[in-house]
Amino acid sequence: MSLYARYSALLDGTLDDLVAAGTLPADANRKPVAVEPPRDPAHGDLATNAAMVLSKAAGTNPRALAEQLKPRLEALPGVTSVEIAGPGFINLRLADDAWRDELAAIIAEEAYGRSNVGSGERVNVEYVSANPTGPMHMGHCRGAVVGDALANVLEAAGFDVLREYYVNDAGSQVDTLARSAHLRYREALGENIGEIPEGLYPGDYLKPVGDLLAAEFSDTYVGKPEAEWLGLFKQRTVAAMIELIKHDLGLLGIHHDLFASEAELQASGGVEAAERTLRDKGLVYEGVLEAPKGEVPDDWEPVELTLFRSTQFGDDQDRPMKKSDGSWTYFGADAAYHLQKAAKADHLVNIWGADHAGTVKRVQAAVKALTDGRVDLDVKIVQMVKLLRAGEPIKMSKRSGNFVTLADVVREVGKDVVRFMMLTRRADAPLEFDFAKVVEASKDNPVFYVQYAHARIASLQRKAAEAGIALDGPADLERLDAEELGLVKLLATYPRVLEGAALAHEPHRIAFYLYDLAAAFHALWNRGNDDPSRRFLVEDDHALTRARIELARGVQRILRSGLALMGVDAAEEMR
């Protein structure tokens, strides 16, 4: 149990005492009560809002309740002083031994920072879900990394996570893909196909698919009506594209648990089932949508459609589930897909590109209606990545002809650089990826800066061993000074950061924290540039060196843990 969790439990016991004394009602809601670092470290080591949160239930004002809590908190182990601030916040100071004990725990516990806040609740995280019409490009990369890192963070916080990819294999784009593959199939059999016709996919990535089709079917489907081969070629080509997608995502260390097929969902009657479920609830009706706002197009006319009462669940307007020709809308299929996911989940998280922002409300409304609110849907919108090379925008890739592939980028700069950089901004904020800057060995490059901290600690231990300094056995942590214990305090916040990232579905918080931790460590290291006695390795004082190496090991443990959640390797040396 981490220090913050431990003192939260101690505070909870103190509140139990107030309940026993009749000061606080037993049914008072303690959920908002927090134990956290104060905003200003000068105010103490821990702060709690308990008096602010519970004063109304106690029938008193916050300061009065804080005064009753104060002597009880002063009696807690490790607490040296308690101060009441402002309207009723409570600040606690801890003895240095509390932080020394926490450092020992960080080093001893391989799983330090992990928690069971998720209580095994099932979370379906759907991410990437790009149309299976070609290889992964950098437009898909950010969502892939954000989704995968979030899945890792959720698992570390005690959730049961399913990583899912939704294969959009039922739309017109898949017909186009099959026709494009048929063209490459003919090319593989020796036909000069000339320029790729407008409307078909021109990428060379379909040439190997054409070769496979030619090897399997010979010239059976040359010159034959489309109806004879379209379905078969769709099946074969989508399967080949999925394998290509899996390969490209594998370059980033990304592997999904499930690839769900839209075509299979529709063929199984899933969309009809979702529509019936909503109709049975009185949430589907036959009606006419309002005319578009503003100037109405000349060809617009009111048409009766099958509509979902989306406005009852916070949407701007009711949404059609069927088109006028009786076929399902995208929304109808989306509703059915989310019902399918919700059958095996307590929470749904979708990682979507910015082009899907307009559909969030309607899908959330459908999930709420279909599950009677049992399952919640959180949608994280991921903004596009702007690719640069030495400050100049990149628009084309020689390999693909029309986009920069994910594989191209990973091969050039490496998996770790790509994954870390995708998490250096909030998902909904624009991100620039400059090929020149992401490989710089400088403080301005967060990938290098964090990995260098880990490598520097690995090098420190190697040098200490070469100097004959024993690295095993107990260390005298009382040799650590106040500034060094300040670094321990930052290490101790890691479990809170991880838990917060999981509950908010914001994996970038891990990257931000690791950068701050690396900066604090490098600053402490740099003290020795001017004063040799403040170096981590002091050859004539083995006990001091041993204590400082123990501190460095704590930093290394947290860096390694956080990087693993991001899917980034912890470097042992930098070259």
N, C-alpha and C positions, 0 to 999 in steps of 0.2 A: 504494500500500500504506500502510495507516494505521500510526501509531507502534507500537501494540501488536502488530500483525501483523509489523511489521519486527523488533521485538525478540524476538518468538517465533521468527522464522526465525533470528536471530542465536544465540539460545539453542540451537536445534536443531543449528546448526553446532558449537556448543561441546560438545554431547552427542556429536556425531560424533567429535570429538577424543578424548573419553573412550573411545569404542568402539575407535578406532584404537590408543589406549594400553593397551587390554586391561582398563581399569577397569570398563567397562560392556559387558555382552553385546549383540551386534548385534540380538538378537530381543527386547530389553526393550520392554515396552509403554509408548510415550511418549504415547499418546492422552490420559491424564488430566493430563499436564503443562500448566500454565497460566501465562500472564503476565498479570497483572491489577493494578489499583490496590490498594495495601495498605488494610486496613480503617481504619487510622488514618493520615491523610496525614502526620503527624509522623514516621512510620517511613520515609518515602521516596516515590519517584515510581512505582516498579514493584515488584511482588513475584512470586516464583515458588515453587511447591511442588515443583520438580524433584527436589530431594534427598529429600523426604519420599516421593515417589511411586516413585523408582527405587532407593532404598537396598537394598531386599530383593533386587532383581535383581543389584545390584552386590556383594552379599554383605557389606555393611557397615552401619553405623548412619547415620541421616540427617545428623547433624552432621559426621561424618567425610567423607561424600560432598560436603556443602556446602563444606567446607574445600578440597576438590579443585577444586570449581567456582569458588570465589571469585576466584583470580588470573586465571582465564580470562575471567570476566565483567568484571573490572576493566579488562581490555584492550579491551573492546568500545567502538566509537565512541560518544561522547556520555555515557559512564558516568563519573561523578566519584567514586563510592564504592559499596562493597558491604558489607552487614552481614548477619551470620547471627543470626537471632532464634529464641528458644525451642528447640524440639527439632530445628530444621533448616530453617525458612523462610528465604528469602534476599530481602533488600530492597535495591533499587538506587536510587541518586539520579542524576538526569540533569542535564547542563549546561543552562542557560537557553536556549542556542542550539537545543537539540533541540525545545523547545516553540515557539520562534519559527519554526523550519522547519516544524513541524506546522501552525501557524496559516497560513503561506503556502500549504501544501498544501491546507488546507481551503478557502481562498478560490479557489485555482486549479482544483480538481477539482470539477466540477459533480456528479459521481456519488460524492463522498466519502461513505464509510460503507457503500456497497454492497459486496457480496462475492460470492465464488463458492463459499461453503461448501456450497451445495446441489448443486453439480456437475451441474446440469441434470436432477436426479432429478425424476420426475413426481409431482406432488401433486394429488389431487382434493379440493377443498374444497367440501363441500355445505353450504349454509346457506339459511336462511329455510324453504323447503319447506313452506309453510303450505298447508292444504287450499284448493283453488281455489273457495271458496264465498263470497268477498266481498273487499272491499278490504283492504289492509294496515292493521292497527291497531298501537297502541304495544306490544302484546304480542309482535309480530313484529319491531319496530324494533331492539331491542338485538342480537338474533341476526344480523340483516341487517348491521348496522354491524360487529360483531365479526368475522363471516365475511369481509366485504369488506376490512376493514383487514388481517386476517391474510393474505389472498391477496396484497395489496400488499406486505406485509412479506416473505413467502416469495419473491416475485419479486425483490425487492431483494437477497435473500440468495442468489440464483442458482438457485432452484428453477423448474421448468417447471410452471406452475399452470393448472389447469382449474377454473373457477367453475361449480358445478352447482346446479340447483334440481330437486328431485324432486317431480313433480306427482302427488299422491295422487288420481288420477281413476278409481279402480276400486272405491271403497267405497260403502256405502249413503248416505253424506252427499252423493255426487254425484247419486244418484237423487233425493234430497230437493231438491237444487239445481235439477234439471231440472223437477220438479213446481212449485217456486216460480216458475221462469221461465215455465212454462206459464200460471200464474195471472196473471202480469204481461202475458203475451201476450194473454190474453183481455181484460184491462183496457185494453190499448192499442187493442183493437178496439171499445171502447165499453162493455164489460160492467161493471156495478157489482159489484165483487168483495167489498165490505164489509171486515170485519176479516180480517186474514191468519190462517188456521186455525193452531191449535197444531201445532207440529212442522215448519212450513215457515219459510223464512228471510224475516223481515219487512222487511229493509232496503230503502230507496228506491233503492239502487244497482242493483237488478234492473229498475227501470222502463225505463232505456235499452235493456236487453237485450230486454225485452218489445216495445219499439218496433221493434227490428231484426228480431225474429222475425215481427212482424205485417207489416212491410214486405216480408219475403222470402216468407212463406207465406200471406198474407192470412188467410182464415178456414178454410183447409184442415183444420186440426187442432182446430177448435172442436167440442166434443161427441163427439170420436172416442175410441175405446178407448185407454188408456194405451200398450198394446203397439205402437200405430201410430206414436207420436211420441216415446216416452221416450228411445230410443237417439239419435235425431236431435237432440232438444233437449239431451241431455247433451253431445253433441259441440259444438253451437253455443254453449251457455252456458259450458262450460269454456273454450273458445277466447276468449270475450269476457272471462271473469274473468282469464285469463292476461294479456290485453292490459291490463286494469285494474291488475293486480299489477305488470306491467312499468312502467306509467306511474308508479305510486306509488313504486316503488323508484327510478325515474329521478329523482324529486324529491330523493332522497338521493345521486344520482350513482352508483347501484348498477346494474350490468348483468352478467347472467350469460352465460357462454359456451354453456351447454346447459340446456335444459329437458327432463328425462327423464320419460317417461310411464309410470306404473305399469300403466295399462290396456294399453299397447303391449307392455310387458314380459311381462304375463301372456298376451296374445294370441299372442305369438311363441313361447310354450313355455319361456320363461326359467326359470320356477319349477320346472317338471318337470326341466329340465336341471340345475338346482342340486341338486335332490333326488337325481337319478341319480348325480351326482358324489359326493355324500356317501355314498350307498348303496354305490357301488363301493369306497369306502374303508372300508366296514364301520362307518360312523358313523350309519346310520339303521336303525331296527328297529321292529317292531310291539310295542307294550307298553302297560302301564297306569300312569298316573301315581299317585303316592302320594296318599292323601286329604289335603285341606287341613289344615294345622296348627291346633290349637285345636279349637273346637267344630265338628263336621262338619255342614254343612247337611242338612236332612231330605231334600232332593231329590238329594243327591249319590249317584252310583253309579259304580262302576269301568267305564270304557269303553276299549276297545282303540283306540289312536291310533298314527299314524306319528310316531315320536319321533327327535330328533337327540341324539346323545350329547354334549350340551353340557358335562356335568360333566368330561369328559376334557380340557377346555380352560379350566378354572377357574370355570365357572358353578356356581350353587348346586344346580341340578337339570336333568335332561334336558328339552328343550323340544319341544312338539308342532309339527310342520310342517303337519299336516292336522287339520281338525276331524272329528268323528265322522260328519258327513254327506258327507265326502270333499272338501269345499272347502278351499282353502289358508288357513292362519292368517296373521295379520299378520307373524309371525316368518318363515314360509315365504317370503312375498313379499319381506321385508327381506333375507333371506339371498341370494335370487336377484338383487336389485338391487345388493347389495354385490359379488357375483361379477361382475356386468356392469361396475361401476366399476373393480374390481381388474384387469380385463383390460387396461386402458390406464393403470395407475398403479403407482407404487412405494410410495406412501403415501396413505392415506385420512384425511381429517379431517372429522368431522361436527360441526356447531354445532347443538345440540339444546336445546329448552326443558326446564325442570325436570320437566315431566310425563313426560318420556321417560327419566328417570334409571334407572328400574327395568329398562330393556331393554338397557342398555349391555353388561353382561357376556355376554348371549346372542348379541348381534350380533358382538361382538369374537371370541367363540368360533367363530362361523360363518365369519368372515373368515379366522381362523387355520386352520381345517379346510379350507376351500375352496381356499386358496392355498398350503397346506403351509407356512405361516409366511412366505411370500415378501413379502406385503404386510401392513403394520401398519395398524391403525385406532385413531386417537385421537379420543375424543369429548369435546368441551367442552360442559359443561352451563351454560346461561345462565339466570340467575334473572330473575324478572319485574321490571318497572319500576313503581314506585309514583308515580303522577301527583299532583301537588299544585299548588294555586294559592294563593300567600301562606300556605303551611303547611296549608291545608285540602285533604283528599283530593278528587279528581275521580273520579266514577264514571260519569257519563253524558256523551254528546255530542249536542247538538241535531241535528247533521247526520245522524248514523247511527242515532240512537235507542237504541243499546245499547252502543256502545263509542266510544272516542276514536280517530279514524283517524289514520294516519301523515301523510296529506296535510294534515289540519287542523293538526297540530303544526308541520310544516315551514313551512306558510304563515304561521303566527303568529310563530315565533322564528327561522326560517331553517335551511338545511341544515347550516351549519357548527356552529351551537350544538348541534343534535341529535346530529350525528356525534361531536363532541368529548365531549359529556356521556356518551354511551353507553360511552366508554372510560375514564372517570375512576374506575372501580372494576374489580376483577377480575370476570371474567364470572360466576363462581359466587358472587359476593357480592351482596346486595340493593342496589338503586339507587333513589334518590329523584330525581325530575325535577320541580322546582318552577318553574313558568312565570315567576314573579316573580324568582327568584334567578338563573336562567340568563341573564338579560339585564342583570343588574346590572353596573355599571362599577366593580368592586372586586376586590381581591386574592383575596377568597373565591370569586370566579367564575373557575375555571381557564380557561374559553374566552376571556374578556376578557383575563385576565392574560397569557396566552401571545401572543394576537394583538396586544395592546398593545405587547409587547416588539418584535415585528417592525415594527409601524407606527412606533414611537418611533425605531427605527434608520433607517427610510426618511425620516422627518422630519429627523433629524440630518443626513443626507446632503444633503437639499435646503437646509437652513439653512447648511451648510458651503459649498455651491456659491454661495449668495447672498452669503456673506461673502468670496468670492474665494479660497477655499482649494482648491487643486488636488486632485482626488480620483484622478487617474491617476498612473501611474509608481510607482517603488519607495517603500516607507515604511520609516522607521528604527525597526524594531521593538525596538531596544535601549532605546528611550525608555519601553517598557512596564515598570511596576513589578511587584513580586512578587505583589501581589494581582491585578493584571491577567493575569499569567501563570497564576495559579491558575484563572482563567476559561478559559484555553486548555486547561488540563489537563482540565477538565470537558468541553469541546468534543471533546477527543481520545477520550473514552470512548464517543462516539456509535456508532462502528462495532461496538463490543462489545455495546452495548445492542441495536442492530438485530439482530445475529446471535443474541443470546440470545433475543430476542422471537420470532425465526423458529423456532429449534430447540425452544423450549418451547411454541410455538403460543399465545403470550400477547401480543397486540398492545397491551394496555393499558400495557405497559412503555414504549412510545414516549410515550404521554400523560404518564406519571409523569415521565419524563426531561425532556420539554419544559417541564413546570411547574417542575422544579428548575432548569433552565437559565434560564428566564425570571426566576425569583426571584433567581438569582445575578447576572444582568445588571442587573435593577432595583436591587439592592443596590449594585452598583458605580456605577450612574448616580446614585444618591442621595448618594454621597459629595460630589458637587458642590453639594448644597444649602447646606452650611455653608462649604465651601472652594472658591471659584471656580477655583483652580488644578487641582482634581481633576475638573473637568467634562470631558465628552468634547469639547466645542467650546470651545477656548481661543483667542480671536481674535488675541492677540498672540504666539502660539507655534504657527505653522502645522505645524511638524514633529511636535510632540507631538499636536496635533489629528489629523494624518494617521495617526499610529500608532494612536491610540485608535479612529479610524474604521475602520481595518483590523481591529482587534479586533471592533468592532461588526459589521462585514461578515461575519466568521467566525460570529458568533452568528446573524446573519440567515440565512446559508446553511444552517446546521443546523436552525434553526427552520422554514425553508421546506421543507427536505427531510422532516423529521419530520411536519409538517402534511400534506404531500402523501400520505404513507403512510396517514395517518388519513382522507384524503379531505376535508381541510379547506383552504380557501383561506387564503393568507397575506395579511393585510390591509396595505395600503400607508398607510392612514390610518383613524383611528377617529372616528366622528361620533356 
